Amino acid sequence: MNYQSTRNRQICVSSSQAIAEGICSDGGLFVPESFPTVSLSWLAALEPLDYRSRAEKVLSLYLTDFTPEEIRECVAGAYAGGKFSGSTPAPVVTLQSGVSFLELWHGPTCAFKDMALQLLPHLLTHALQKIHCGKDALILVATSGDTGKAALEGFRDVPHTRILVFYPQNGVSTMQERQMLTQEGKNVSVAAVQGNFDDTQTGVKKLFADAELCRKIGEFGCLFSSANSINWGRLLPQIVYYFSAWCDLVSAGRIKPGECVNFCVPTGNFGNILAAYYAKKMGLPIKRLICASNANNVLTQFLETGVYDRNRRFFKTISPSMDILVSSNLERLLFDLTYGDGGRVSAWMKQLTETGCYQVDGDMLEKIRHIFSAGFCSDGETKEEIGRIWREEHYLCDPHTAVASRVCREYRSKTGDRTPTVIVSTASPYKFAPDVLSAIAPEESTGGVFEAARRLSVLTGTPVPKPIAGLENKPVRFSRVCTKEKMTAAVLDAARKG
């Protein structure tokens, strides 16, 4: 299987090259030339397997230049060795009310990004060997919160890699920032950017496209790669857990073999829900995908009207990983729904860059509405949902998961759709302890983030995850703050480190 650019189908590379490069030279994103399809009998054979074996089966459909032994080695390196707590990396928890949550936060950084970013370093290491480039990968990351720490942890001291994470100053939670600034590893760097996430993400994309900068880092023995979900090697592992969740529901008798489910996904950069779309495209029985947004509801507007308009007020919310106005992975959906029309996609992306807005036609909107529903909620509604779920179900969730839960309830009430639905739970509530604590016990004084975590644990009888509890006394290693214009200097410093 080869991969092509969303902006130019003439660009064609292997999966190894797509993973190593991260983003196309024309600014587009790599997508498969065609998608594999699976049968109900293939799904039936997948159902009794454990998570690692399911991952091997799904990955092998896409990584055709990897041997089965290489895929097995990568998967074992990601999901074995106690990196994930519990019996499976991605359990499905069904509450008494029948609502199911796909918990993706049992990894080393307590966020769903671990599911892919524990695997990506292994895939990238093999990819570099296969393309015989002889250089180290300098991995640039723009994060709205969780990706940064998960990428830093995943690539920590991985041979032939160096990683630099940019995050928006004052644009992530205190706990997320603490996780990044205390990161261990000889090959890691972190810098705050003055601005919001969209400023940070746009800055990183410009760095990738800077030919002179690429030449300079080449002199230091580096080539650029990405750990954001613009990298196919980051997006591909996310497809796996939708298959696994469906199989777990069948195994538990919650659904019948072949029965459809809905997934409700808290969404910022559109990667997580795009992975679900790809799973549906492959043949996983999915009826609808429900896109849940916070007050930065640019995706809700687009999925309902066909107008993508980033020219709006930017809100800092208690679900910061969704504080995004330019959702990069939407480009991949547009490419797929236009049957690979790179010219149209390129024109829309140009309009977005130049005017901040574009609109798809009626036929395209109809295709989108056939698959997706969308909704959003405010911070106040998010806190109400955290409190409601705790009171009624005795289940503790973080603000991002609460956004999805609220939107899901409103969707079901509005449409009457009673299809079994899985809410994708993307982070541990302890990553946002002050807000979660105030949601379930408004009378409590939250104090600092670690005191809030301790109080939350006492009140709910749930343990503080070890990766979070261990942060309190870790020394801060990074303090760099830069403007968008100074991001280049940070890159060159990271390249020199090797």
N, C-alpha and C positions, 0 to 999 in steps of 0.2 A: 504494500500500500504506500502510495506517495501522497505528498501534501502540497497544496497550492495556496497562493495568496488570495485573500478576499478582495484585492483590488486589481489583480492581474493573474489570470489563469495560466499564463505562459510560464510563470515561476513555478517550478516543480522540484521538490526535494524529498529525500527519504525522511523517515521519522526521526532518525538520529540527528540529521542536520536541522530539522525543525526544532527539536528539543534544544540542541546546542545553541542555535541562533536566537531562539525565543521570539523574535519579531521579524517580519519580512523587511528586506532592504527598501521596499517601496512604502513602508509604513503600514501595510496591511497585516492581517493575522493569518497564521497557517491553519488550514482546515483540511480534512481528508478529501481526496478526490472523489471518493464514494464511501458510503457508510455500510458496514456489515448489517445484515438482518438475522435475527434469531427466531427460532420456532418455539412453540410451546413444549415440545419434547426436549429442546436444548435447555429451556428454563427448568423443566422437571428434573433434569440431570444436575442442574446447578443448585437446586433447593437443599439437598442434604449435605452440601459441602460447608466447610468453615469459611470465614471471611477471606483468609489468605488464598485458599483454593479458588474461591469465586473471583477474586481479583486476578489471579493468573489467567483464568478463562477469558475474562473480559479484555484484559490488556493484550493478550495474544492475538486478538482480532485486529488490533491496530498497529502493534509493534512488530511488523513482519520482517524487519531486518534484525531483530533480537532473537536469539535462540531460546527454546523453552527453558533451558538451564539458566540463562541470563535473567529471564523474567522471574523465574523462581527465586533466584538469588536476590534480586531487587526487592521483591515482595517480602521475603523473609527479613531482609535488612531493615525494612520499614516497619513491619508490624509484629515482629518477634522481639524477644529479649526484654520483656517487661516495660516497653515504652508506653503502652496503653494499659490503663487499669481495667480490671474486669475480665470476663471471659471472651469478649469480642470487642474489637475497636469501635464498632458502630451499633450499639444495641437499640432495639425498638422497644420503648416503654409504653404500654397501653394502660390508661387510667380507668377508674371504675366507670366513668361516664362513657367509655369506649373511644375516647380521643387518644390517638397514638402520637408519640414524639420520637423522632429519629435523633438520638443523642450522638453528636459528632465531636464532643469536647472532652473525651477521656484520654487525650494524648498529653505530651509533655508541656504544652503551653496552654492547655485548657480551652482550645478553640478549634473550630472545624477545619481550619487551614492545616492542622497537623495531618489530617487524612491524606492530603496530597504532598505536603512539604516534608514529610518523613520519607516519602518515596522518590520525589524528584531528584535529590542529590545522587541517588543510586542510578537512576535513569540517565542523568546528565554525565556522570562519570563514564558509564559505558558508551554513551553517545560520542563523547570526546575521543575516546579510543577508536571508535569506528570510523570517524571522519579524518583521523590522523592529522589533526591540526597542529599538534605540538605546542599548544598554548594553554595557559590557564584561563578558565572562565571567570570574568569579572561580572558578578551578578548584581544588577541594579534593581532595587525594589522601591516602589512607591506604596506606602501603606496608609490606610485609614484606621489602623489599630491592630488587628490580629495577624495580618499577613507578615508584618515586620518581624515580630518575635518568632513566629513559626518558621519563617525562612532563616533567620539567624540561628535558631536551634538546629534546624535540619542541616544546614551547611557548615556548622561549627567544626573547624579543623578537618573538613573533607579535603583530601589531597587535590591539588590542581584547581582549586576554586578560591575565590575571594568574593566577599559579599559586602555591599554597601546599601544600607537601608535609609531612605528619606521618609520623614513623617511630618505632617503639618504641626507647627508649633501651636500649642494650646488646642489642638484638634483631635486628640485622643484622650482616653480616660487616664487617670492618674496611675492605675494599675498597669495598663497597657504600656505607658511610657516607662514606668519603673522596670517592667520586664525587658524592654529594649536597652535601656541605659545601663543595666547591670549584666548584660550578656557576656558570657565567657567565650574565649576562642581567640586564636592568634590571627585568624584571617577575616575577622569581622570588623565593620565600622558602622557608625550610626550618626545621622545628622538631622537636626530639625530644620524645617524650611518655613520662612516667614510667609504665611498665607494659609489657604485651606487645602483640602486633599486634591481638588481639581488643579490647583496651581502646582502642587507637587507632582501629580501624575503627568500633567502636560510637560513639566520640566524634564522628567525622566524620558518621555518619548522624544523630546528634542535632543537629548544626549545621545540616544540610539541613532538618530538620523544625522548627527554631526560627523561628517566624513573626516575632518581634520582631527577631531578628538579620537575617533576610531584608529586613525593612523598613529597618534601619540601613544595610546594605550598598547597598541601593537608593539611599539618599541620597548615597552616594559614586559613583553611576553604575554599579553592578555587579549582576549576577544570578549565582546559584550554578550551577556545572556540575561535572561529575566526569570524571576521566580513568581511574578504576578500571574494571574490567570490568563494574561495574553499569551503565555507560553503553553503550547499544547501539552507538554509534559506535566504541567500543573493542573490543567483542566481534565485531562483523561482520567486520572485516578478518582475524580469526583463522580464520574459516571458509575463507578463500581458500587458506591453505597446505595444508589437507588435500586439497582438490581438486588443487592443484599437485603435491603429493607423489605422489598416485595416478597423475597423468598422467606424471610423470617415471619411475615404475616401469614403466609401459606402454612409454614411449619407449625405456627401457633394455633391454626384453625380460625384465624380472624377473617380470612378470605378464602375462597375456593380457588383451585388451580385455574388459571386463565382469567380470573376476575379482575376488573379494572379498579384502580385506586386513583385518588387525587393526591398531589403534593402541594403543600403551601410553604413557600420559601421566603424568608426575609432576605431582601435583595438590595444590593448597592451597585456593584460593578457588573452584575448580570451573569457572572460566571457560574454560580451555584445552580441557578435555575436553568441556565443553558445546558448544563450537564444533564439535568433531568429531561430537557427537551431532546437531547441526543439519545438518551435511554429510550424515550418514547419512540423516536424515529427508528431505532434499532428493532423495536417490536415488544418492548416491555409494556404490559397492559396498564397504561396511564390514560385516564380520561381527560382531566384538566390540570393545568398548572396555574396555581394562584400566586401571583407576585405581590408580596407585601412590602410596603415602603413606610418610612417615617414622614416627617413634615417635608423632607426634600423629595417630593413626590413626582419627580420628572418622569419616572418610568410608568407610574399609574396613568398620567396624562397621555403618554405615548401609546400605551397598550389599549387605551379606551378611545383615543381620537386620531391616532396616526401622526400627531404633531410632537416632535421632539424639540423642546425649547429650554435651553439652559439659562436663558436670560431672565432670571428670577432671583428672589432673595434666597440667600444661603442660610440655613439654620444649623446651629450647633445643638445637638440633641443628646439625650441619654443613651441613644443607640448609635454611637459615633462611627462604627464600621459601615453604616449605611448613609453617612453624611457625604453623599456624592451626587454631582449634577451631570457628570459625563461618564456614562457607563460603557466602558470599552468593549465588553463582549457582545453588546447588542449588534455590533458590526457583523459578527459571525452569524447571528440569526437572520439578519437582512440578506446576507449572501446566500444562505440556504433557501430562504423563501422566494428569492428572485431566480432560483435555479442556477446559481453561480454567475450572475450578471455583475462582474467586477466593475464595469463601467458605471452602472447605476449606484452601486455601493460607494465607489470612489467619489462620485458627484455629491452624494449625501454627506459624506465625511468632510468634503471640501466646504460645503455650505455650513456645516457645524463649526468648522474652524474659523471661517470668515464672518459669519453672521450670528453664530450661536443657535441656529435653528434650521430644521428641515422638516418636510412633510412627505409621507409616503402616500401613494394613490389608494383609491378605494378598494381595488382588488387585493392589494397587499394588506390593508387593514382588515379585510374580511378574513384572510388567512390567519392573521394574528388573533382575532377574536374567536376563531374556531378552536384555538388551542389554549389561550391564556385568559385568565380573569385577573383583576388587579384591585388593590385597595390600599389605603394608608391610614395612619392614625397619629395623633399628637402625643407629646410626652405625658400629658395628664392621663390620656386614655391608656397609654402603655403602662403607667404605674397602677392604674385601676385594674388592668388585666393581670399584672403580677400578683396583686393582692387577692383578686377573685380566685385565681387558680390555686393559690395557697390555702385560702379559706375553704373552698369547695372540694378540692382534690388532694390537698396536702402535698402538692408538687411545687417545687421551687424552680423558677426559670429566670433567665437573664432578660434584659430589655429587648434585645433583638428577637428572641424567641417569642416574647410577649407580643411584639408587633404582629408577628405571623399568626399567633393564636387569636388576637383580636380581629384581624382581617378575615381569618378563616371563619370565625363565628358569624361575622357580618355577611360574608358570602353565602353561607349555608342558610341563614335567615332570609336573605333576599331572594335566593334562587330556589330554595327547597331541595337542593341537590343533597342526597343522602349517601352518595358514594363514599365508601370508607376512605378517610383522608388522613394523611400523615403530615404532621407539622415538623418542619426541619428545625431542630434545636442546635444553634450554632456556637454557643459559648457557655461556659460555666457561670452560674449566677455570681460566683465569688470574684469574677473579674470586674464586676460592677457592684461590689458589695454596698457602698453607701446608698445608691439609688434603689437597690433591691430591698435593703433594710428599711428605708423610709417608706417604701411601698407597702410592706407588710406590717410595719409597726411605726406609724407616723410620729408617735410620741417619743420614740427613741432618739437620743442624740448620737449622730453617726460618728462624730470625731474624725480621726484620720481613716484612711482606707483599711489599714490592718486592724484597727480597733473595731471598725464596722464589720469586718469579716469575722472577728471573734464573737461579736454580739449576734451576728446572723447565725452563726453556728450554734450558739447557746439557745437561741430562741426556737430554732427549727429542728435541732437535733441532727443536723447534717454536718459532715466533716468538711473543714477547709482543705481543699486539694493541696497535696504536698508541694507542687511547683509554686503555688501562690504563698503558702505559709513560709516557705524558705526564702522569699524575696526580701523580707523586712530588714534583715541584717546584711544583705549583700552590698558590697561597695559599688558606687556609681563609677562607670568607666568612661562614659562619653558625655560631652557637654557642648559639642559643636552646634552652632546655629548659623544659618546662612540665608541669604536672599536667593531668589530664583536664579539670578544672574551669576551667583557664586557657586552654584552646584557643580560646575565644571571643575573648579579647583578641588572640591572634595573628591571627585572621581579620580583626578590625577594623583592625589595623595593616596587613595586606596590602591591604585595601580602600582605606585612606587613601593608599597609595603612588601611586595614579594621579593 
